[in-house]
Amino acid sequence: MLASAIALLAAALMGLAIQRGATCMVAAVAELVEQHKAGRALALAEAALWVGGLVILARMAGWLPDVPAGHAASWQAFAGGVALGLGAWLNAACMFGTIARIGSGQWAWLATPIGYYLACLAVPNVPTGPADMPPALSSLLPLVIGFAALLSWRLVQAQRAPSVAAWLWHPHRATLLIAVTFVITMLTVGAWAYTDALTALARAMNAQLGLRGVMVMALLGGAIGGGWLARSLRPIPVRAIDLVRCLAGGGLMGVGAVLVPGGNDGLIMVGLPLLQAQAWVAVPAMAATIALAIWAAQQWPLANRVAKS
């Protein structure tokens, strides 16, 4: 019961942090393409580095005997990354960004996880071969060094800040809370990303389905609470076109997640730092697809209308 309560609280805090940080692959790629800035991309990379470093510390302390195993690089992982990118662009937000939008009162984006769930329900499993062995700690030495440097830098910044609470409330630093809560859920209920929870619910393939479903609701509640605290919760009327694009975008991301396998949140937060091969194929494919879609929207009027409608 205690572990379940901690997991629910962590999921709610994760939703709050996602809303505050507006963490989103689509926004990060758009910032790179249109403004030639990498602030959002660096925030995502920092969140992944925090998760990787904390997972290693937990494993060394004996709190996490096993780390999630990945899958071999394959054409399915590449195709899944492309589908994730197209779905995220059509949805105007990745699955992380969807949570941030819901937390801001954009209720049409509640259709995105529904579309994702329906796709996972409808698309048959694609053979991915045997899972890779978890990486040895020695192979993660660069991650350990990067995490130690990042931790030292952030501790110095926090010490110099007039108010630690205000410093942590900054949107960029909200990634720290995302990472911490992500790892807490791993320690209490096992590897958990809300897209994985939706997949498990669709396929009834986990013994903790009830808890994980409630954790998804806690995540959404935390995001809405974050929007209310930040005074950015402004309900927007739901348009039919937004519902269609969100259902379709969520569905495409669901198809991509089945192919890879894995959703963009788990691939970025767990797959990349733990050197899972399928993540290192799918995430670049996803980012490149989003960038190409943004470029196409700038070049052709029809694509531009789709992007802005």
Secondary structure, 3 states (H helix, E strand, C coil): CHHHHHHHHHHHHHHHHHHHHCCCHHHHHHHHHHHCCCHHHHHHHHHHHHHHHHHHHHHHCCCCCCCCCCECCCHHHHHHHHHHHHHHHHHCCCHHHHHHHHHCCCHHHHHHHHHHHHHHHHCCCCCCCCECCCCCHHHHHHHHHHHHHHHHHHHHHHHHCCCHHHHHCCCCCHHHHHHHHHHHHHHHHCCCCHHHHHHHHHHCCCCCHHHHHHHHHHHHHHHHHHHHHCCCCCCCCCCHHHHHHHHHHHHHHHHHHHHCCCCHHHHHHHHCCCCCHHHHHHHHHHHHHHHHHHHHHHHCHHHHHHHHC
